[in-house]
Amino acid sequence: MGDISNGVKLSVHDGVHNLSLHHASSRAFTGEALGAVGTAGTLNEYGDPFSTMGT
């Protein structure tokens, strides 16, 4: 874990999984803020760097 702050982050992340929550994902679309209807885009499972569930 390296240091205590990494241990805290890991404990909180896994504790939230125990509450049945998933990772904070994001979806990116090439060249546009939002894609056209029906466009899948690219999914990043850990896409929110500001959420405990995204890191």
mmCIF file of the N, C-alpha and C atoms, coordinates in Angstrom:
data_MODEL
# 
_entry.id   MODEL 
# 
loop_
_atom_site.group_PDB 
_atom_site.id 
_atom_site.type_symbol 
_atom_site.label_atom_id 
_atom_site.label_alt_id 
_atom_site.label_comp_id 
_atom_site.label_asym_id 
_atom_site.label_entity_id 
_atom_site.label_seq_id 
_atom_site.pdbx_PDB_ins_code 
_atom_site.Cartn_x 
_atom_site.Cartn_y 
_atom_site.Cartn_z 
_atom_site.occupancy 
_atom_site.B_iso_or_equiv 
_atom_site.pdbx_formal_charge 
_atom_site.auth_seq_id 
_atom_site.auth_comp_id 
_atom_site.auth_asym_id 
_atom_site.auth_atom_id 
_atom_site.pdbx_PDB_model_num 
ATOM 1   N N  . MET A 1 1  ? 0.806   -1.192 0.000   1.00 0.00 ? 1  MET A N  1 
ATOM 2   C CA . MET A 1 1  ? 0.000   0.000  0.000   1.00 0.00 ? 1  MET A CA 1 
ATOM 3   C C  . MET A 1 1  ? 0.851   1.259  0.000   1.00 0.00 ? 1  MET A C  1 
ATOM 4   N N  . GLY A 1 2  ? 2.051   1.186  0.449   1.00 0.00 ? 2  GLY A N  1 
ATOM 5   C CA . GLY A 1 2  ? 2.935   2.340  0.406   1.00 0.00 ? 2  GLY A CA 1 
ATOM 6   C C  . GLY A 1 2  ? 2.833   3.243  1.612   1.00 0.00 ? 2  GLY A C  1 
ATOM 7   N N  . ASP A 1 3  ? 1.714   3.892  1.807   1.00 0.00 ? 3  ASP A N  1 
ATOM 8   C CA . ASP A 1 3  ? 1.530   4.764  2.962   1.00 0.00 ? 3  ASP A CA 1 
ATOM 9   C C  . ASP A 1 3  ? 0.084   4.684  3.449   1.00 0.00 ? 3  ASP A C  1 
ATOM 10  N N  . ILE A 1 4  ? -0.206  5.360  4.541   1.00 0.00 ? 4  ILE A N  1 
ATOM 11  C CA . ILE A 1 4  ? -1.527  5.243  5.163   1.00 0.00 ? 4  ILE A CA 1 
ATOM 12  C C  . ILE A 1 4  ? -2.641  5.826  4.299   1.00 0.00 ? 4  ILE A C  1 
ATOM 13  N N  . SER A 1 5  ? -2.347  6.873  3.506   1.00 0.00 ? 5  SER A N  1 
ATOM 14  C CA . SER A 1 5  ? -3.415  7.455  2.684   1.00 0.00 ? 5  SER A CA 1 
ATOM 15  C C  . SER A 1 5  ? -3.880  6.473  1.609   1.00 0.00 ? 5  SER A C  1 
ATOM 16  N N  . ASN A 1 6  ? -2.972  5.674  1.054   1.00 0.00 ? 6  ASN A N  1 
ATOM 17  C CA . ASN A 1 6  ? -3.384  4.653  0.088   1.00 0.00 ? 6  ASN A CA 1 
ATOM 18  C C  . ASN A 1 6  ? -4.220  3.568  0.753   1.00 0.00 ? 6  ASN A C  1 
ATOM 19  N N  . GLY A 1 7  ? -3.895  3.224  1.985   1.00 0.00 ? 7  GLY A N  1 
ATOM 20  C CA . GLY A 1 7  ? -4.688  2.245  2.724   1.00 0.00 ? 7  GLY A CA 1 
ATOM 21  C C  . GLY A 1 7  ? -6.090  2.736  3.001   1.00 0.00 ? 7  GLY A C  1 
ATOM 22  N N  . VAL A 1 8  ? -6.212  4.019  3.328   1.00 0.00 ? 8  VAL A N  1 
ATOM 23  C CA . VAL A 1 8  ? -7.535  4.610  3.568   1.00 0.00 ? 8  VAL A CA 1 
ATOM 24  C C  . VAL A 1 8  ? -8.348  4.607  2.279   1.00 0.00 ? 8  VAL A C  1 
ATOM 25  N N  . LYS A 1 9  ? -7.735  5.012  1.163   1.00 0.00 ? 9  LYS A N  1 
ATOM 26  C CA . LYS A 1 9  ? -8.440  5.027  -0.126  1.00 0.00 ? 9  LYS A CA 1 
ATOM 27  C C  . LYS A 1 9  ? -8.926  3.629  -0.501  1.00 0.00 ? 9  LYS A C  1 
ATOM 28  N N  . LEU A 1 10 ? -8.067  2.638  -0.320  1.00 0.00 ? 10 LEU A N  1 
ATOM 29  C CA . LEU A 1 10 ? -8.434  1.263  -0.647  1.00 0.00 ? 10 LEU A CA 1 
ATOM 30  C C  . LEU A 1 10 ? -9.564  0.768  0.250   1.00 0.00 ? 10 LEU A C  1 
ATOM 31  N N  . SER A 1 11 ? -9.488  1.063  1.536   1.00 0.00 ? 11 SER A N  1 
ATOM 32  C CA . SER A 1 11 ? -10.527 0.628  2.468   1.00 0.00 ? 11 SER A CA 1 
ATOM 33  C C  . SER A 1 11 ? -11.874 1.256  2.137   1.00 0.00 ? 11 SER A C  1 
ATOM 34  N N  . VAL A 1 12 ? -11.874 2.553  1.838   1.00 0.00 ? 12 VAL A N  1 
ATOM 35  C CA . VAL A 1 12 ? -13.130 3.232  1.489   1.00 0.00 ? 12 VAL A CA 1 
ATOM 36  C C  . VAL A 1 12 ? -13.677 2.684  0.180   1.00 0.00 ? 12 VAL A C  1 
ATOM 37  N N  . HIS A 1 13 ? -12.812 2.520  -0.821  1.00 0.00 ? 13 HIS A N  1 
ATOM 38  C CA . HIS A 1 13 ? -13.245 2.002  -2.123  1.00 0.00 ? 13 HIS A CA 1 
ATOM 39  C C  . HIS A 1 13 ? -13.913 0.633  -1.970  1.00 0.00 ? 13 HIS A C  1 
ATOM 40  N N  . ASP A 1 14 ? -13.248 -0.271 -1.271  1.00 0.00 ? 14 ASP A N  1 
ATOM 41  C CA . ASP A 1 14 ? -13.818 -1.613 -1.104  1.00 0.00 ? 14 ASP A CA 1 
ATOM 42  C C  . ASP A 1 14 ? -15.024 -1.607 -0.181  1.00 0.00 ? 14 ASP A C  1 
ATOM 43  N N  . GLY A 1 15 ? -15.046 -0.713 0.808   1.00 0.00 ? 15 GLY A N  1 
ATOM 44  C CA . GLY A 1 15 ? -16.212 -0.594 1.679   1.00 0.00 ? 15 GLY A CA 1 
ATOM 45  C C  . GLY A 1 15 ? -17.446 -0.155 0.912   1.00 0.00 ? 15 GLY A C  1 
ATOM 46  N N  . VAL A 1 16 ? -17.264 0.746  -0.040  1.00 0.00 ? 16 VAL A N  1 
ATOM 47  C CA . VAL A 1 16 ? -18.399 1.203  -0.857  1.00 0.00 ? 16 VAL A CA 1 
ATOM 48  C C  . VAL A 1 16 ? -18.872 0.080  -1.773  1.00 0.00 ? 16 VAL A C  1 
ATOM 49  N N  . HIS A 1 17 ? -17.957 -0.770 -2.258  1.00 0.00 ? 17 HIS A N  1 
ATOM 50  C CA . HIS A 1 17 ? -18.390 -1.950 -3.014  1.00 0.00 ? 17 HIS A CA 1 
ATOM 51  C C  . HIS A 1 17 ? -19.291 -2.828 -2.147  1.00 0.00 ? 17 HIS A C  1 
ATOM 52  N N  . ASN A 1 18 ? -19.022 -2.912 -0.858  1.00 0.00 ? 18 ASN A N  1 
ATOM 53  C CA . ASN A 1 18 ? -19.859 -3.706 0.038   1.00 0.00 ? 18 ASN A CA 1 
ATOM 54  C C  . ASN A 1 18 ? -21.255 -3.126 0.176   1.00 0.00 ? 18 ASN A C  1 
ATOM 55  N N  . LEU A 1 19 ? -21.436 -1.853 -0.194  1.00 0.00 ? 19 LEU A N  1 
ATOM 56  C CA . LEU A 1 19 ? -22.755 -1.227 -0.207  1.00 0.00 ? 19 LEU A CA 1 
ATOM 57  C C  . LEU A 1 19 ? -23.436 -1.382 -1.570  1.00 0.00 ? 19 LEU A C  1 
ATOM 58  N N  . SER A 1 20 ? -22.889 -2.238 -2.415  1.00 0.00 ? 20 SER A N  1 
ATOM 59  C CA . SER A 1 20 ? -23.424 -2.577 -3.744  1.00 0.00 ? 20 SER A CA 1 
ATOM 60  C C  . SER A 1 20 ? -23.287 -1.464 -4.766  1.00 0.00 ? 20 SER A C  1 
ATOM 61  N N  . LEU A 1 21 ? -22.327 -0.554 -4.599  1.00 0.00 ? 21 LEU A N  1 
ATOM 62  C CA . LEU A 1 21 ? -22.095 0.483  -5.594  1.00 0.00 ? 21 LEU A CA 1 
ATOM 63  C C  . LEU A 1 21 ? -20.963 0.058  -6.523  1.00 0.00 ? 21 LEU A C  1 
ATOM 64  N N  . HIS A 1 22 ? -21.007 0.563  -7.738  1.00 0.00 ? 22 HIS A N  1 
ATOM 65  C CA . HIS A 1 22 ? -20.016 0.209  -8.756  1.00 0.00 ? 22 HIS A CA 1 
ATOM 66  C C  . HIS A 1 22 ? -19.006 1.332  -8.929  1.00 0.00 ? 22 HIS A C  1 
ATOM 67  N N  . HIS A 1 23 ? -18.081 1.150  -9.842  1.00 0.00 ? 23 HIS A N  1 
ATOM 68  C CA . HIS A 1 23 ? -17.068 2.157  -10.109 1.00 0.00 ? 23 HIS A CA 1 
ATOM 69  C C  . HIS A 1 23 ? -17.690 3.389  -10.759 1.00 0.00 ? 23 HIS A C  1 
ATOM 70  N N  . ALA A 1 24 ? -17.047 4.547  -10.560 1.00 0.00 ? 24 ALA A N  1 
ATOM 71  C CA . ALA A 1 24 ? -17.499 5.807  -11.148 1.00 0.00 ? 24 ALA A CA 1 
ATOM 72  C C  . ALA A 1 24 ? -16.929 5.898  -12.556 1.00 0.00 ? 24 ALA A C  1 
ATOM 73  N N  . SER A 1 25 ? -17.672 5.428  -13.530 1.00 0.00 ? 25 SER A N  1 
ATOM 74  C CA . SER A 1 25 ? -17.174 5.371  -14.898 1.00 0.00 ? 25 SER A CA 1 
ATOM 75  C C  . SER A 1 25 ? -17.516 6.638  -15.675 1.00 0.00 ? 25 SER A C  1 
ATOM 76  N N  . SER A 1 26 ? -16.876 6.769  -16.817 1.00 0.00 ? 26 SER A N  1 
ATOM 77  C CA . SER A 1 26 ? -17.176 7.875  -17.724 1.00 0.00 ? 26 SER A CA 1 
ATOM 78  C C  . SER A 1 26 ? -17.198 7.339  -19.148 1.00 0.00 ? 26 SER A C  1 
ATOM 79  N N  . ARG A 1 27 ? -17.796 8.104  -20.036 1.00 0.00 ? 27 ARG A N  1 
ATOM 80  C CA . ARG A 1 27 ? -17.881 7.718  -21.443 1.00 0.00 ? 27 ARG A CA 1 
ATOM 81  C C  . ARG A 1 27 ? -17.408 8.893  -22.291 1.00 0.00 ? 27 ARG A C  1 
ATOM 82  N N  . ALA A 1 28 ? -16.504 8.644  -23.222 1.00 0.00 ? 28 ALA A N  1 
ATOM 83  C CA . ALA A 1 28 ? -15.951 9.694  -24.078 1.00 0.00 ? 28 ALA A CA 1 
ATOM 84  C C  . ALA A 1 28 ? -16.402 9.477  -25.519 1.00 0.00 ? 28 ALA A C  1 
ATOM 85  N N  . PHE A 1 29 ? -16.653 10.576 -26.197 1.00 0.00 ? 29 PHE A N  1 
ATOM 86  C CA . PHE A 1 29 ? -17.039 10.548 -27.601 1.00 0.00 ? 29 PHE A CA 1 
ATOM 87  C C  . PHE A 1 29 ? -16.012 11.333 -28.395 1.00 0.00 ? 29 PHE A C  1 
ATOM 88  N N  . THR A 1 30 ? -15.566 10.807 -29.505 1.00 0.00 ? 30 THR A N  1 
ATOM 89  C CA . THR A 1 30 ? -14.528 11.431 -30.311 1.00 0.00 ? 30 THR A CA 1 
ATOM 90  C C  . THR A 1 30 ? -15.046 12.709 -30.963 1.00 0.00 ? 30 THR A C  1 
ATOM 91  N N  . GLY A 1 31 ? -14.399 13.833 -30.642 1.00 0.00 ? 31 GLY A N  1 
ATOM 92  C CA . GLY A 1 31 ? -14.702 15.090 -31.302 1.00 0.00 ? 31 GLY A CA 1 
ATOM 93  C C  . GLY A 1 31 ? -15.955 15.807 -30.836 1.00 0.00 ? 31 GLY A C  1 
ATOM 94  N N  . GLU A 1 32 ? -16.716 15.229 -29.922 1.00 0.00 ? 32 GLU A N  1 
ATOM 95  C CA . GLU A 1 32 ? -17.959 15.849 -29.465 1.00 0.00 ? 32 GLU A CA 1 
ATOM 96  C C  . GLU A 1 32 ? -18.077 15.702 -27.953 1.00 0.00 ? 32 GLU A C  1 
ATOM 97  N N  . ALA A 1 33 ? -18.778 16.655 -27.335 1.00 0.00 ? 33 ALA A N  1 
ATOM 98  C CA . ALA A 1 33 ? -19.025 16.545 -25.897 1.00 0.00 ? 33 ALA A CA 1 
ATOM 99  C C  . ALA A 1 33 ? -19.973 15.387 -25.612 1.00 0.00 ? 33 ALA A C  1 
ATOM 100 N N  . LEU A 1 34 ? -21.007 15.259 -26.406 1.00 0.00 ? 34 LEU A N  1 
ATOM 101 C CA . LEU A 1 34 ? -21.942 14.139 -26.324 1.00 0.00 ? 34 LEU A CA 1 
ATOM 102 C C  . LEU A 1 34 ? -22.087 13.534 -27.706 1.00 0.00 ? 34 LEU A C  1 
ATOM 103 N N  . GLY A 1 35 ? -22.145 12.244 -27.780 1.00 0.00 ? 35 GLY A N  1 
ATOM 104 C CA . GLY A 1 35 ? -22.270 11.584 -29.071 1.00 0.00 ? 35 GLY A CA 1 
ATOM 105 C C  . GLY A 1 35 ? -23.690 11.608 -29.589 1.00 0.00 ? 35 GLY A C  1 
ATOM 106 N N  . ALA A 1 36 ? -23.824 11.271 -30.838 1.00 0.00 ? 36 ALA A N  1 
ATOM 107 C CA . ALA A 1 36 ? -25.145 11.183 -31.454 1.00 0.00 ? 36 ALA A CA 1 
ATOM 108 C C  . ALA A 1 36 ? -25.923 10.027 -30.834 1.00 0.00 ? 36 ALA A C  1 
ATOM 109 N N  . VAL A 1 37 ? -27.234 10.078 -30.962 1.00 0.00 ? 37 VAL A N  1 
ATOM 110 C CA . VAL A 1 37 ? -28.088 9.015  -30.434 1.00 0.00 ? 37 VAL A CA 1 
ATOM 111 C C  . VAL A 1 37 ? -27.659 7.681  -31.041 1.00 0.00 ? 37 VAL A C  1 
ATOM 112 N N  . GLY A 1 38 ? -27.450 6.697  -30.205 1.00 0.00 ? 38 GLY A N  1 
ATOM 113 C CA . GLY A 1 38 ? -27.048 5.379  -30.660 1.00 0.00 ? 38 GLY A CA 1 
ATOM 114 C C  . GLY A 1 38 ? -25.544 5.161  -30.738 1.00 0.00 ? 38 GLY A C  1 
ATOM 115 N N  . THR A 1 39 ? -24.750 6.215  -30.495 1.00 0.00 ? 39 THR A N  1 
ATOM 116 C CA . THR A 1 39 ? -23.298 6.088  -30.504 1.00 0.00 ? 39 THR A CA 1 
ATOM 117 C C  . THR A 1 39 ? -22.829 5.576  -29.151 1.00 0.00 ? 39 THR A C  1 
ATOM 118 N N  . ALA A 1 40 ? -22.025 4.525  -29.155 1.00 0.00 ? 40 ALA A N  1 
ATOM 119 C CA . ALA A 1 40 ? -21.600 3.902  -27.902 1.00 0.00 ? 40 ALA A CA 1 
ATOM 120 C C  . ALA A 1 40 ? -20.508 4.696  -27.192 1.00 0.00 ? 40 ALA A C  1 
ATOM 121 N N  . GLY A 1 41 ? -19.586 5.294  -27.929 1.00 0.00 ? 41 GLY A N  1 
ATOM 122 C CA . GLY A 1 41 ? -18.475 5.991  -27.296 1.00 0.00 ? 41 GLY A CA 1 
ATOM 123 C C  . GLY A 1 41 ? -17.495 5.009  -26.673 1.00 0.00 ? 41 GLY A C  1 
ATOM 124 N N  . THR A 1 42 ? -16.535 5.549  -25.926 1.00 0.00 ? 42 THR A N  1 
ATOM 125 C CA . THR A 1 42 ? -15.524 4.731  -25.271 1.00 0.00 ? 42 THR A CA 1 
ATOM 126 C C  . THR A 1 42 ? -15.741 4.787  -23.768 1.00 0.00 ? 42 THR A C  1 
ATOM 127 N N  . LEU A 1 43 ? -15.937 3.639  -23.156 1.00 0.00 ? 43 LEU A N  1 
ATOM 128 C CA . LEU A 1 43 ? -16.203 3.558  -21.724 1.00 0.00 ? 43 LEU A CA 1 
ATOM 129 C C  . LEU A 1 43 ? -14.898 3.409  -20.955 1.00 0.00 ? 43 LEU A C  1 
ATOM 130 N N  . ASN A 1 44 ? -14.731 4.229  -19.922 1.00 0.00 ? 44 ASN A N  1 
ATOM 131 C CA . ASN A 1 44 ? -13.592 4.115  -19.013 1.00 0.00 ? 44 ASN A CA 1 
ATOM 132 C C  . ASN A 1 44 ? -14.164 3.774  -17.642 1.00 0.00 ? 44 ASN A C  1 
ATOM 133 N N  . GLU A 1 45 ? -13.910 2.567  -17.167 1.00 0.00 ? 45 GLU A N  1 
ATOM 134 C CA . GLU A 1 45 ? -14.532 2.085  -15.929 1.00 0.00 ? 45 GLU A CA 1 
ATOM 135 C C  . GLU A 1 45 ? -14.174 2.934  -14.713 1.00 0.00 ? 45 GLU A C  1 
ATOM 136 N N  . TYR A 1 46 ? -12.948 3.461  -14.658 1.00 0.00 ? 46 TYR A N  1 
ATOM 137 C CA . TYR A 1 46 ? -12.514 4.289  -13.539 1.00 0.00 ? 46 TYR A CA 1 
ATOM 138 C C  . TYR A 1 46 ? -12.387 5.738  -13.984 1.00 0.00 ? 46 TYR A C  1 
ATOM 139 N N  . GLY A 1 47 ? -13.373 6.268  -14.697 1.00 0.00 ? 47 GLY A N  1 
ATOM 140 C CA . GLY A 1 47 ? -13.246 7.536  -15.375 1.00 0.00 ? 47 GLY A CA 1 
ATOM 141 C C  . GLY A 1 47 ? -13.352 8.795  -14.544 1.00 0.00 ? 47 GLY A C  1 
ATOM 142 N N  . ASP A 1 48 ? -13.831 8.736  -13.325 1.00 0.00 ? 48 ASP A N  1 
ATOM 143 C CA . ASP A 1 48 ? -14.004 9.950  -12.523 1.00 0.00 ? 48 ASP A CA 1 
ATOM 144 C C  . ASP A 1 48 ? -12.868 10.061 -11.504 1.00 0.00 ? 48 ASP A C  1 
ATOM 145 N N  . PRO A 1 49 ? -11.872 10.915 -11.755 1.00 0.00 ? 49 PRO A N  1 
ATOM 146 C CA . PRO A 1 49 ? -10.737 11.014 -10.844 1.00 0.00 ? 49 PRO A CA 1 
ATOM 147 C C  . PRO A 1 49 ? -11.063 11.711 -9.521  1.00 0.00 ? 49 PRO A C  1 
ATOM 148 N N  . PHE A 1 50 ? -12.245 12.324 -9.409  1.00 0.00 ? 50 PHE A N  1 
ATOM 149 C CA . PHE A 1 50 ? -12.622 13.034 -8.196  1.00 0.00 ? 50 PHE A CA 1 
ATOM 150 C C  . PHE A 1 50 ? -13.472 12.185 -7.256  1.00 0.00 ? 50 PHE A C  1 
ATOM 151 N N  . SER A 1 51 ? -13.797 10.970 -7.653  1.00 0.00 ? 51 SER A N  1 
ATOM 152 C CA . SER A 1 51 ? -14.611 10.078 -6.841  1.00 0.00 ? 51 SER A CA 1 
ATOM 153 C C  . SER A 1 51 ? -13.745 8.973  -6.252  1.00 0.00 ? 51 SER A C  1 
ATOM 154 N N  . THR A 1 52 ? -14.071 8.565  -5.037  1.00 0.00 ? 52 THR A N  1 
ATOM 155 C CA . THR A 1 52 ? -13.380 7.430  -4.425  1.00 0.00 ? 52 THR A CA 1 
ATOM 156 C C  . THR A 1 52 ? -13.580 6.175  -5.266  1.00 0.00 ? 52 THR A C  1 
ATOM 157 N N  . MET A 1 53 ? -14.703 6.076  -5.932  1.00 0.00 ? 53 MET A N  1 
ATOM 158 C CA . MET A 1 53 ? -14.992 4.901  -6.753  1.00 0.00 ? 53 MET A CA 1 
ATOM 159 C C  . MET A 1 53 ? -14.400 5.018  -8.148  1.00 0.00 ? 53 MET A C  1 
ATOM 160 N N  . GLY A 1 54 ? -13.759 6.124  -8.458  1.00 0.00 ? 54 GLY A N  1 
ATOM 161 C CA . GLY A 1 54 ? -13.176 6.292  -9.776  1.00 0.00 ? 54 GLY A CA 1 
ATOM 162 C C  . GLY A 1 54 ? -11.666 6.177  -9.783  1.00 0.00 ? 54 GLY A C  1 
ATOM 163 N N  . THR A 1 55 ? -11.071 5.969  -8.632  1.00 0.00 ? 55 THR A N  1 
ATOM 164 C CA . THR A 1 55 ? -9.611  5.884  -8.572  1.00 0.00 ? 55 THR A CA 1 
ATOM 165 C C  . THR A 1 55 ? -9.191  4.577  -7.948  1.00 0.00 ? 55 THR A C  1 
# 
